[in-house]
Amino acid sequence: MTLLATLKVALAALRTNKLRSSLTMLGIIIGVAAVIAMVGVGAGAQARVEDQIKSLGSNLIIVLSGNFTGGGARMGAGSQPTITEDDAYALQREIPAIEASAPQLRGSGQVVYGNSNWATSVLGVTPEYFTARNWSAASGRTLNAQDVDSAAKVALVGQSVARSLFGEADPVGETVRIRRVPHEIVGVLERKGQSMVGQDQDDVVLIPITTARKRVLGGQQVKSRNVGAITVKVQDGGDVAAVEQEMRDLLRQRHRLQPNQEDDFFLRNLSEVLAAQEASSRILALLLAAIASVSLVVGGIGIMNIMLVSVTERTREIGLRMAVGARGRDILLQFLVEAVTLALIGGLVGIVLGVGASYAVGHFAGWRTEVDAVAVLLAVGFAGAIGVFFGFYPARKAARLAPIDALRHE
């Protein structure tokens, strides 16, 4: 008997008991749908972490000011201004593996344009900041050394600020007031999206660090060169851990700290944090897929159970086929094809439900999901393998029946 003829016989047998066949496929349908949906959720989580890595910039180390103890209470990082612009320039000058070292001042303020206003973060930065953060202008230009040297009243706005104040219009060339100081907008930053802590990175205004110190943020920062943080980018392929240790040694030397003194600064290696988060999301994706795969195994057990019942019910039919010349391998192939057909039809229906469930989760739960074609093919392939594995025992049992005993079966 040819494979095509065997397939036609298998489909005819399945149509004979439509309800039973449908219920048998239900386990496979649920299993495949669950695998695709869960893999979609896991892939979405991984993609979100990758986006966060790209938005923050690769190989980043953040230098923060140290702490101090007052009234018996030890304050946290950044509570004592201990790092300066000179520290930032020394890091880039003396450590070859550093591609960019960008000092920055952070504050907040009301940005006003005409009758519109928006409260946002105001960062005083240098041109190196754009290299460190892999951030460029979507329109207009970024800040340059001349802007910093002359304390120019120019600004770049993030996408959220531009949308809030100008709608769909291009703000380049317009003048806004930042803490009542007029600034010309010279560029709009590319979209960055949310950070790994859920902060909108596009809700920001960037101005030259000298302008921030002298004209906008003011306070004690006017007479000092202290900064709130330094963003350091390590060159691609560089040993981030080794660079971090070189930075610590250099800063301790510049701050004249004795061996028994604690660091008066903090170093935060964002690459390690993001790598750990990416590994966690990958493990989560695999765990979700493994849990969902249990449904496929349960579906396979259901197929084996129903095929065993089918062999018992069709014992006389098997005897008649053998009596007219069917060989054991023909009977084996017939029942095996029936089991695989059940699994594959269930797998195809499961694909539709799984893709729909993945998009439904993304729409209603607000989670990012990504359906990967490879995951779909693997789920269906696994469903077919389940059909072969759990269908083989009933098929072999049918193939080993003695024709005389099968014909005598009532």
SEVEXRO-965768 format. One record per residue (C-alpha): residue in one letter; residue number from 1; x, y, z. Coordinates in Angstrom, 1 decimal. Layout:
N
<A NUM <X Y Z>>
...
// end
This chain:
410
<M 1 <0.0 0.0 0.0>>
<T 2 <1.4 3.4 -1.0>>
<L 3 <1.8 6.2 1.5>>
<L 4 <-0.9 8.2 -0.3>>
<A 5 <-3.4 5.3 0.0>>
<T 6 <-2.4 4.9 3.6>>
<L 7 <-3.1 8.6 4.3>>
<K 8 <-6.5 8.3 2.7>>
<V 9 <-7.4 5.3 4.8>>
<A 10 <-6.1 7.1 7.9>>
<L 11 <-8.2 10.2 7.2>>
<A 12 <-11.3 8.1 6.5>>
<A 13 <-10.8 6.3 9.9>>
<L 14 <-10.5 9.7 11.7>>
<R 15 <-13.6 11.0 10.0>>
<T 16 <-15.6 8.0 11.2>>
<N 17 <-15.2 9.2 14.8>>
<K 18 <-15.0 13.0 14.4>>
<L 19 <-15.8 13.9 18.0>>
<R 20 <-13.3 11.5 19.4>>
<S 21 <-10.6 12.7 17.0>>
<S 22 <-11.3 16.3 17.9>>
<L 23 <-11.1 15.6 21.6>>
<T 24 <-7.9 13.6 21.0>>
<M 25 <-6.3 16.6 19.1>>
<L 26 <-7.4 19.0 21.9>>
<G 27 <-4.3 18.2 24.0>>
<I 28 <-2.0 18.8 21.1>>
<I 29 <-3.8 22.0 20.1>>
<I 30 <-3.5 23.4 23.7>>
<G 31 <0.1 22.3 23.9>>
<V 32 <1.2 23.9 20.6>>
<A 33 <-0.8 27.1 21.3>>
<A 34 <0.7 27.4 24.8>>
<V 35 <4.3 26.9 23.5>>
<I 36 <3.9 29.5 20.8>>
<A 37 <2.3 32.0 23.2>>
<M 38 <4.8 31.5 26.0>>
<V 39 <7.8 31.6 23.6>>
<G 40 <6.3 34.8 22.2>>
<V 41 <6.1 36.4 25.6>>
<G 42 <9.7 35.3 26.4>>
<A 43 <11.1 36.5 23.1>>
<G 44 <9.3 39.9 23.7>>
<A 45 <11.0 40.2 27.1>>
<Q 46 <14.4 39.4 25.6>>
<A 47 <13.8 42.0 22.8>>
<R 48 <12.9 44.6 25.4>>
<V 49 <16.1 44.0 27.3>>
<E 50 <18.1 44.2 24.0>>
<D 51 <16.4 47.5 23.2>>
<Q 52 <17.3 48.8 26.7>>
<I 53 <20.9 47.8 26.1>>
<K 54 <20.9 49.7 22.8>>
<S 55 <19.2 52.7 24.3>>
<L 56 <21.7 53.0 27.2>>
<G 57 <24.7 52.4 25.0>>
<S 58 <27.1 49.5 25.1>>
<N 59 <30.0 48.9 27.6>>
<L 60 <29.0 51.7 30.0>>
<I 61 <30.4 52.5 33.4>>
<I 62 <28.8 55.3 35.4>>
<V 63 <30.9 57.2 38.0>>
<L 64 <28.8 58.8 40.8>>
<S 65 <29.8 61.1 43.7>>
<G 66 <30.4 59.6 47.1>>
<N 67 <28.5 59.7 50.3>>
<F 68 <28.9 61.5 53.7>>
<T 69 <27.8 60.9 57.2>>
<G 70 <25.9 63.6 59.0>>
<G 71 <24.2 63.4 62.4>>
<G 72 <25.0 59.7 62.6>>
<A 73 <23.2 59.0 59.3>>
<R 74 <25.2 57.8 56.4>>
<M 75 <23.9 59.3 53.1>>
<G 76 <23.8 57.5 49.8>>
<A 77 <25.6 57.8 46.5>>
<G 78 <25.8 61.3 45.1>>
<S 79 <25.1 63.0 48.4>>
<Q 80 <28.6 64.5 48.5>>
<P 81 <30.0 66.2 45.4>>
<T 82 <33.4 64.5 44.9>>
<I 83 <33.9 64.1 41.1>>
<T 84 <34.7 66.9 38.7>>
<E 85 <35.0 67.7 35.0>>
<D 86 <38.7 67.3 35.3>>
<D 87 <38.2 63.7 36.5>>
<A 88 <36.3 63.0 33.4>>
<Y 89 <38.9 64.4 31.1>>
<A 90 <41.7 62.6 33.0>>
<L 91 <39.9 59.2 32.6>>
<Q 92 <39.7 59.7 28.8>>
<R 93 <43.2 61.0 28.6>>
<E 94 <45.0 58.4 30.7>>
<I 95 <43.1 55.1 30.0>>
<P 96 <43.5 54.1 26.3>>
<A 97 <40.5 51.7 26.4>>
<I 98 <38.0 54.5 27.2>>
<E 99 <36.3 55.8 24.0>>
<A 100 <34.4 58.6 25.7>>
<S 101 <34.2 60.1 29.1>>
<A 102 <31.3 62.5 29.5>>
<P 103 <30.7 64.7 32.7>>
<Q 104 <27.1 65.8 33.3>>
<L 105 <25.1 68.0 35.6>>
<R 106 <21.5 67.1 36.2>>
<G 107 <18.6 69.3 37.3>>
<S 108 <15.0 69.9 36.4>>
<G 109 <13.0 72.8 35.3>>
<Q 110 <10.0 74.2 33.4>>
<V 111 <10.4 74.6 29.7>>
<V 112 <8.2 77.2 28.2>>
<Y 113 <7.2 77.8 24.5>>
<G 114 <4.5 80.4 23.9>>
<N 115 <1.5 79.4 25.9>>
<S 116 <2.8 75.8 26.4>>
<N 117 <5.0 74.6 29.1>>
<W 118 <6.5 71.2 30.2>>
<A 119 <8.4 70.1 33.4>>
<T 120 <11.3 67.9 32.4>>
<S 121 <14.9 66.9 33.3>>
<V 122 <17.6 69.3 32.3>>
<L 123 <21.1 67.9 31.6>>
<G 124 <24.3 69.9 31.2>>
<V 125 <26.5 67.8 29.0>>
<T 126 <29.6 67.9 26.7>>
<P 127 <29.9 66.6 23.1>>
<E 128 <31.4 63.3 24.5>>
<Y 129 <28.0 62.5 26.0>>
<F 130 <26.5 61.7 22.6>>
<T 131 <29.3 59.3 21.8>>
<A 132 <29.0 57.6 25.2>>
<R 133 <25.3 57.1 24.9>>
<N 134 <25.2 56.3 21.2>>
<W 135 <22.7 59.1 20.8>>
<S 136 <22.4 61.4 17.7>>
<A 137 <20.0 64.0 16.5>>
<A 138 <16.9 63.0 14.5>>
<S 139 <16.9 66.5 13.1>>
<G 140 <19.2 69.5 13.5>>
<R 141 <22.6 68.9 15.2>>
<T 142 <24.1 67.9 18.5>>
<L 143 <26.2 70.1 20.8>>
<N 144 <29.8 70.9 19.9>>
<A 145 <32.9 72.1 21.6>>
<Q 146 <32.2 75.8 20.7>>
<D 147 <28.8 75.6 22.4>>
<V 148 <30.5 74.5 25.6>>
<D 149 <33.4 76.9 25.4>>
<S 150 <31.1 79.9 24.9>>
<A 151 <28.3 78.7 27.3>>
<A 152 <25.9 79.1 24.4>>
<K 153 <22.2 79.3 25.1>>
<V 154 <21.3 76.3 22.8>>
<A 155 <19.4 73.1 23.6>>
<L 156 <18.5 69.7 22.2>>
<V 157 <15.1 68.3 23.2>>
<G 158 <14.0 64.7 23.5>>
<Q 159 <11.1 63.4 21.5>>
<S 160 <8.6 63.5 24.4>>
<V 161 <9.4 67.2 25.1>>
<A 162 <9.2 68.1 21.4>>
<R 163 <5.8 66.4 21.1>>
<S 164 <4.4 68.0 24.2>>
<L 165 <5.5 71.5 23.2>>
<F 166 <5.3 71.5 19.5>>
<G 167 <3.1 68.6 18.5>>
<E 168 <4.1 67.4 15.0>>
<A 169 <6.0 70.6 14.0>>
<D 170 <9.8 70.6 13.8>>
<P 171 <11.1 72.7 16.7>>
<V 172 <14.6 73.3 15.3>>
<G 173 <15.2 77.0 15.2>>
<E 174 <12.5 77.9 17.8>>
<T 175 <13.3 79.5 21.1>>
<V 176 <12.2 78.1 24.4>>
<R 177 <12.7 79.4 28.0>>
<I 178 <14.4 76.9 30.4>>
<R 179 <14.1 78.3 33.9>>
<R 180 <13.3 81.6 32.3>>
<V 181 <16.5 81.6 30.3>>
<P 182 <15.9 81.7 26.5>>
<H 183 <17.5 78.9 24.5>>
<E 184 <17.5 78.2 20.8>>
<I 185 <16.6 74.6 19.9>>
<V 186 <19.4 73.3 17.6>>
<G 187 <18.3 69.7 17.4>>
<V 188 <15.8 67.0 18.3>>
<L 189 <17.2 63.8 19.8>>
<E 190 <16.5 60.3 18.3>>
<R 191 <13.9 58.3 20.2>>
<K 192 <15.4 56.2 23.1>>
<G 193 <12.3 54.8 24.8>>
<Q 194 <12.1 53.7 28.4>>
<S 195 <15.1 52.8 30.5>>
<M 196 <15.4 49.5 32.4>>
<V 197 <13.7 51.1 35.4>>
<G 198 <10.8 52.4 33.3>>
<Q 199 <12.0 56.0 33.0>>
<D 200 <11.2 57.9 29.8>>
<Q 201 <14.6 58.7 28.4>>
<D 202 <13.1 61.0 25.8>>
<D 203 <11.7 63.4 28.4>>
<V 204 <14.9 65.4 28.6>>
<V 205 <16.5 68.7 27.5>>
<L 206 <20.3 68.7 26.9>>
<I 207 <22.3 72.0 27.1>>
<P 208 <26.0 72.7 27.3>>
<I 209 <27.4 71.9 30.7>>
<T 210 <28.9 75.4 31.0>>
<T 211 <25.5 77.0 30.3>>
<A 212 <23.9 74.7 32.8>>
<R 213 <26.4 75.7 35.5>>
<K 214 <26.5 79.5 34.8>>
<R 215 <23.0 80.3 33.6>>
<V 216 <20.5 77.6 34.3>>
<L 217 <21.1 75.3 37.3>>
<G 218 <23.3 77.8 39.2>>
<G 219 <23.7 77.3 43.0>>
<Q 220 <27.1 76.0 44.3>>
<Q 221 <27.9 74.6 40.9>>
<V 222 <28.7 78.0 39.5>>
<K 223 <32.0 78.3 41.3>>
<S 224 <33.0 74.7 41.2>>
<R 225 <33.8 72.1 38.6>>
<N 226 <31.9 69.4 40.4>>
<V 227 <29.5 67.2 38.4>>
<G 228 <26.8 64.8 39.3>>
<A 229 <28.0 61.9 37.2>>
<I 230 <30.4 60.8 34.6>>
<T 231 <29.3 58.4 31.8>>
<V 232 <32.2 56.4 30.5>>
<K 233 <32.1 54.2 27.3>>
<V 234 <34.6 51.5 26.9>>
<Q 235 <35.8 50.7 23.4>>
<D 236 <34.3 47.7 21.7>>
<G 237 <36.1 44.6 22.6>>
<G 238 <37.6 46.2 25.7>>
<D 239 <37.8 44.4 29.0>>
<V 240 <35.1 46.4 31.0>>
<A 241 <36.2 44.9 34.3>>
<A 242 <39.8 45.8 33.8>>
<V 243 <38.9 49.3 32.7>>
<E 244 <36.7 49.6 35.8>>
<Q 245 <39.7 48.7 38.0>>
<E 246 <41.9 51.2 36.2>>
<M 247 <39.3 53.9 36.7>>
<R 248 <39.1 53.2 40.4>>
<D 249 <42.9 53.3 40.8>>
<L 250 <43.2 56.6 38.8>>
<L 251 <40.3 58.3 40.7>>
<R 252 <41.7 57.3 44.1>>
<Q 253 <45.1 58.7 43.1>>
<R 254 <43.5 62.0 41.9>>
<H 255 <41.5 62.3 45.1>>
<R 256 <44.5 61.6 47.2>>
<L 257 <42.9 58.7 49.1>>
<Q 258 <45.0 56.6 51.5>>
<P 259 <45.0 52.8 51.2>>
<N 260 <42.9 52.6 54.4>>
<Q 261 <40.3 55.0 53.1>>
<E 262 <37.1 54.1 51.4>>
<D 263 <36.4 55.3 47.8>>
<D 264 <34.7 58.7 47.8>>
<F 265 <32.9 57.8 44.6>>
<F 266 <30.9 54.9 43.2>>
<L 267 <31.3 52.9 40.0>>
<R 268 <28.3 51.3 38.3>>
<N 269 <28.9 48.8 35.5>>
<L 270 <25.7 48.8 33.5>>
<S 271 <26.9 46.1 31.1>>
<E 272 <26.9 43.6 33.9>>
<V 273 <23.5 44.7 35.1>>
<L 274 <22.0 44.4 31.6>>
<A 275 <23.8 41.1 30.9>>
<A 276 <22.3 39.7 34.0>>
<Q 277 <18.9 40.9 33.1>>
<E 278 <19.2 39.5 29.6>>
<A 279 <20.3 36.1 31.0>>
<S 280 <17.3 36.2 33.4>>
<S 281 <14.9 36.9 30.5>>
<R 282 <16.4 34.1 28.4>>
<I 283 <16.0 31.6 31.3>>
<L 284 <12.4 32.8 31.8>>
<A 285 <11.7 32.2 28.1>>
<L 286 <13.1 28.7 28.3>>
<L 287 <11.2 28.0 31.5>>
<L 288 <7.9 29.2 30.0>>
<A 289 <8.5 27.0 26.9>>
<A 290 <9.4 24.0 29.0>>
<I 291 <6.2 24.4 31.1>>
<A 292 <4.1 24.7 28.0>>
<S 293 <5.7 21.7 26.4>>
<V 294 <4.2 19.5 29.2>>
<S 295 <0.8 20.1 27.5>>
<L 296 <2.2 18.5 24.4>>
<V 297 <3.3 15.4 26.3>>
<V 298 <-0.1 15.2 27.9>>
<G 299 <-1.6 15.5 24.4>>
<G 300 <0.7 12.7 23.2>>
<I 301 <-0.5 10.4 26.0>>
<G 302 <-4.1 11.1 24.9>>
<I 303 <-3.2 10.1 21.3>>
<M 304 <-1.6 6.8 22.5>>
<N 305 <-4.7 6.1 24.7>>
<I 306 <-7.1 6.6 21.8>>
<M 307 <-5.0 4.7 19.3>>
<L 308 <-4.9 1.7 21.7>>
<V 309 <-8.7 1.9 21.9>>
<S 310 <-8.9 2.1 18.1>>
<V 311 <-6.7 -1.0 17.7>>
<T 312 <-9.0 -3.0 20.0>>
<E 313 <-12.1 -1.8 18.2>>
<R 314 <-10.7 -2.5 14.7>>
<T 315 <-9.1 -5.9 15.5>>
<R 316 <-11.4 -7.7 13.0>>
<E 317 <-10.6 -5.1 10.3>>
<I 318 <-6.9 -5.7 10.9>>
<G 319 <-7.4 -9.4 10.5>>
<L 320 <-9.3 -9.0 7.2>>
<R 321 <-6.6 -6.7 5.8>>
<M 322 <-3.9 -9.3 6.7>>
<A 323 <-6.1 -12.0 5.3>>
<V 324 <-6.2 -10.3 1.9>>
<G 325 <-2.4 -9.7 1.8>>
<A 326 <-1.6 -6.7 4.0>>
<R 327 <1.8 -7.1 5.7>>
<G 328 <2.6 -6.2 9.2>>
<R 329 <4.5 -3.1 8.1>>
<D 330 <1.4 -1.9 6.2>>
<I 331 <-0.7 -2.1 9.4>>
<L 332 <2.1 -0.4 11.3>>
<L 333 <2.3 2.4 8.8>>
<Q 334 <-1.5 2.9 8.7>>
<F 335 <-1.9 3.4 12.5>>
<L 336 <1.3 5.4 12.7>>
<V 337 <0.0 7.8 9.9>>
<E 338 <-3.3 8.1 11.8>>
<A 339 <-1.4 9.2 15.0>>
<V 340 <0.9 11.6 13.2>>
<T 341 <-2.1 13.1 11.3>>
<L 342 <-3.9 13.7 14.5>>
<A 343 <-0.8 15.4 16.0>>
<L 344 <-0.1 17.6 12.9>>
<I 345 <-3.7 18.7 12.4>>
<G 346 <-3.8 19.6 16.1>>
<G 347 <-0.5 21.4 15.6>>
<L 348 <-1.8 23.5 12.7>>
<V 349 <-4.8 24.6 14.7>>
<G 350 <-2.6 25.3 17.7>>
<I 351 <-0.5 27.6 15.6>>
<V 352 <-3.5 29.8 14.8>>
<L 353 <-4.6 29.9 18.4>>
<G 354 <-1.0 30.4 19.7>>
<V 355 <-0.3 33.3 17.4>>
<G 356 <-3.7 34.8 18.3>>
<A 357 <-3.1 34.3 22.0>>
<S 358 <0.4 35.9 21.7>>
<Y 359 <-1.0 39.1 20.1>>
<A 360 <-3.9 39.1 22.6>>
<V 361 <-1.5 39.0 25.5>>
<G 362 <0.5 41.9 24.0>>
<H 363 <-2.7 43.9 23.3>>
<F 364 <-4.6 43.5 26.6>>
<A 365 <-1.7 43.0 29.1>>
<G 366 <0.5 45.6 27.5>>
<W 367 <3.4 43.2 27.3>>
<R 368 <5.7 43.1 24.3>>
<T 369 <5.5 39.8 22.4>>
<E 370 <7.3 38.5 19.4>>
<V 371 <6.2 35.4 17.5>>
<D 372 <9.3 33.7 16.0>>
<A 373 <8.8 31.6 12.8>>
<V 374 <11.5 29.2 14.1>>
<A 375 <9.5 28.7 17.4>>
<V 376 <6.4 27.9 15.3>>
<L 377 <8.2 25.3 13.2>>
<L 378 <9.8 23.7 16.3>>
<A 379 <6.4 23.5 18.0>>
<V 380 <4.8 21.8 15.0>>
<G 381 <7.8 19.6 14.5>>
<F 382 <7.6 18.6 18.2>>
<A 383 <3.9 17.8 17.8>>
<G 384 <4.7 15.5 14.8>>
<A 385 <7.4 13.8 16.9>>
<I 386 <4.9 13.4 19.7>>
<G 387 <2.6 11.7 17.2>>
<V 388 <5.3 9.3 16.1>>
<F 389 <6.5 8.5 19.6>>
<F 390 <3.2 7.9 21.2>>
<G 391 <1.6 6.4 18.2>>
<F 392 <4.3 3.8 17.6>>
<Y 393 <3.4 1.4 20.5>>
<P 394 <-0.3 1.1 19.4>>
<A 395 <0.8 0.7 15.8>>
<R 396 <3.3 -2.0 16.6>>
<K 397 <0.6 -3.8 18.7>>
<A 398 <-1.7 -3.8 15.7>>
<A 399 <1.0 -5.0 13.3>>
<R 400 <1.8 -7.9 15.6>>
<L 401 <-1.7 -9.3 15.8>>
<A 402 <-2.1 -12.8 14.4>>
<P 403 <-4.5 -12.8 11.5>>
<I 404 <-6.5 -15.9 12.8>>
<D 405 <-6.9 -14.4 16.3>>
<A 406 <-7.8 -11.1 14.9>>
<L 407 <-10.6 -12.6 12.7>>
<R 408 <-12.0 -14.5 15.7>>
<H 409 <-12.2 -11.3 17.7>>
<E 410 <-15.7 -10.2 18.6>>
// end
